[in-house]
């Protein structure tokens, strides 16, 4: 990321955001105690620290309004102890949920090293300071996933049909076949024109995350080769939640090659 403040390697910041579902700038208000009754008694020690959240950097939807509240942070065992009044950027994972929040620290940065992200977020449409970092992580993951696909194409759904294969379990995928009209081949041994792609129509927990093509749907498709009996019905199939993307994502993929 080009907007990372001096002193913080982009790779280090990306690593921390990947590891921590919640990060925030906070100020220590109490050391050796907790604001959370449910915090495990055997975990309370000199590393149990109460921190006032000054600025949420990234968080799940339910925790984006933590600013101004106090959370209990179990400091990482390999990092320095903190004193009342110290302000840091904390990278954390959830530990206890109760009247307040208890978290374990997985990383820490000086508060000033994330200030540029805070300032940039105030001048953009980003909801939180690390929204851009999270977008970059998603784009990196998509590029890695695309590199493992057997074909990457821009195509529009031209037809759908139920294969009618027998189901031997309530968890059966219920394979359907989509006909894709390919307008651009980014990768793989595919020619522009029509190709067949299988996908599980089942909403079972095992399959519900896999994209379900819709009639006339355009997009970027990441395809995986079929094998065994399925190969007789189509050369490719959809397997992963990221196998369908808006066509505009093609530009992001190319930037990361």
N, C-alpha and C positions, 0 to 999 in steps of 0.2 A: 504494500500500500504506500503510495507516494506521500500521503498526508500524515504519516506517523511522526510523532515528535522526536527530536534528537535524543539518543540514549536508549531508545527502544527499537530493537530490530523487528522489522515486519514479521519475520518468521516466529519470533518469540510471542508477539501479540496474538498472532493467529493460533499458535499452539495453546495459549491460555484460554482464548475464547472457545476453542474446540473442547477443551477439558471442562470448562466451567459453564453450567447453564445460567448462572447469575453472577454479574459483576457490578460493582458500585464504588464510588468514592465515598469514604466514610471517615468519621472522626471518633477516636476511642473516648468513651465516657466512663468506663469502669474496667478495672483489670482484676481477674481472679473471681469474677462473679458472673451472674447471668440474669437476664430479664425474662427468662422462660422457665416456668415451674417444671415443665416436662423434660427439661434438658437432663440427660442421664447423669446421675450423681457421680458415677465412677469416671466420668469424663471431665468433671470440673477440676481445674487446676490452674496454675499460673498462666496457662495458655487459653483459658476461657475468658473471652473479652467481649464486653458490650460495646457496640459501635453504632453511632447515629449515622443513618444513611443520608448523605448530602446530595448525591446525584446517582441515579441508576444509569449504568452504562449499557447493559443488555440484560434481558430477563424474559422468562415466559410471560405470557399475557397476564396471568394472575398476580405477578409481582412487579409490574411496571410502575406502580404507584407507591413504592416503598419510601420515597424521599421524605425525610422528616421523622421517620419511625426508627426505633432501636431494634437491632438484631443481635443475637449472640453468635459470636464467631469463635470457633475452635481453631486457633492459629496452627499453621503447618508446623510439624515438629522440627523441620530443618531450616526454619526461618527465624529471624530475630524476634525477641519479645518486644511488645510495644508498651508505651506509657500513655497515661491519660493526656489527651490533647493531640496525640499523633494523628495525622491524616494520611491515608494511603488509598490506592486503588486496590480493592480486594476482588479476587476471583474465587468463587465458591461453588460448592455443591450442597444440596439440601440435606439436613440431618434430622431436624425435629420441626414439626408444624404444630403450633398451639395458639395461645393468645398472642404470641409474637412468633418470630422465625428464628430457628437455630440452624447454622450452616457450618460446614467445614471448609477451611481455606485450602485451595490447591495452588495458589500463586498470589503474588503481590507485586505492585509496582509503585514507585513514588507518584504521588498525585499529580505532580506537574507534568509528568510524561504523557498523561492522557488528556491534558487540558486542550490541546489542539483539536482533538476529536470532539470534545464538548463544544468548543467554539464553532467548529464547522457544522455540527448538527443544528446549531441555533440559526444558521443561515441557509439551511436546505430543508427539503421536505422529510428528511429522516426523522423518525419518531424518537430514536435514542442514539447516543453518540457512537455506539459500535454497530449500528445498522449496516453501514458500508462494509465493515469487516465481516459481518455475517453474510452479506451478499457475496463477497469475494470467496468466502469459504464454500458457499453453495455452488458457485461457478467452478471452483477448483474440483469439487466432488463430482459435478456433472461432467467435466472434461475427463476425469479419470474413468468415470463410468462409460462414457462414449468410446474411450480408447479400448475398452474391453468388449464392446459390441461387435457383432459380425457385419453389421451394416448400419449406416446412418443416412437417412433420406428425408427430404422434404416432400410431403405427399398429402393428398386429400382422400378421405374415406369415400370410396365409390360404391361399396356394397357390404352387407353383413348377412351371415347365414349361420344357423345352428347346425353343427356337425351331427347332432343326434347320437353321439357315442353313448354307450351304456354307462350308467353310474352305479358303482358298487359300494359307495360310501356317502354319508351325508356331507363329507368334506371334498367330494369330487369337484374338479374344476369346471365342469360343464363347458367344454371347449366350443367356441364360436370361431368362425373364419371371417376376417375382414379383408376386403379387396382394397388395396391402396393404389391410387393413381399417382405415380412418382414423377415429380417435375424436376427434382435435383438430387443427384447422388453425391453425398459428401465423402462417404467411405463405404467400402465393401464391393463385392462382385455383383452389382445390381445394375440393370439398365433402366433408363427412364421408360415409363409405361406402367402397366398394371402388374402387381405382385400380390400374393396371398400371405396373410399373416394371422396366426392363431392367437387367441387370448382367452383367459378364463372368465366366463361371465358370472361365475359364482360370487356371492357376497360373503361367503364363509371367511372367517378371520384369516385363514391361510392365503386367500386370494383377493380379498377386497381392495388391497392397495394397488393391484395391477390395473393399469389404465383400461377403461372400457370404451373403445372407439364409438363415435356417434356418426350417423349418416351425414355426409358432407363436411365432416370436421377436417380442417386443414391443420398442419403442424409439422413439427420435427419429430421423427420417429427413430428410436434406437432399437434395433432389431437383433434378436439372438437366434442362432440356427437351431432348427429342430433335429431330433434324432429318434431312432426307434420307430414305433408305429406312427408317431405324429408326423414324421417326415413325409409320409404318403399323402398327407392332407395339406401341407404347406411347407415352404422352405424356412420360414421364420416364425418367431412368436414373441410376444411381449411377456416379460417376467418381473419387471421391477417398477416401482412407483415413478421412477424418473425416465421411463422409456418413452413417455410422451412429454413434449415441451412445445411452447409457442414457437413458431418459426423464427421469431426474432432472436431466440437463444443461439441460433447458428453463429451469429457474430461473436458471442461470448466464447463459444467453443473454439473458434478460429484464433482468437486472441491468446488462448492458453495452450496452443500447440507449439 
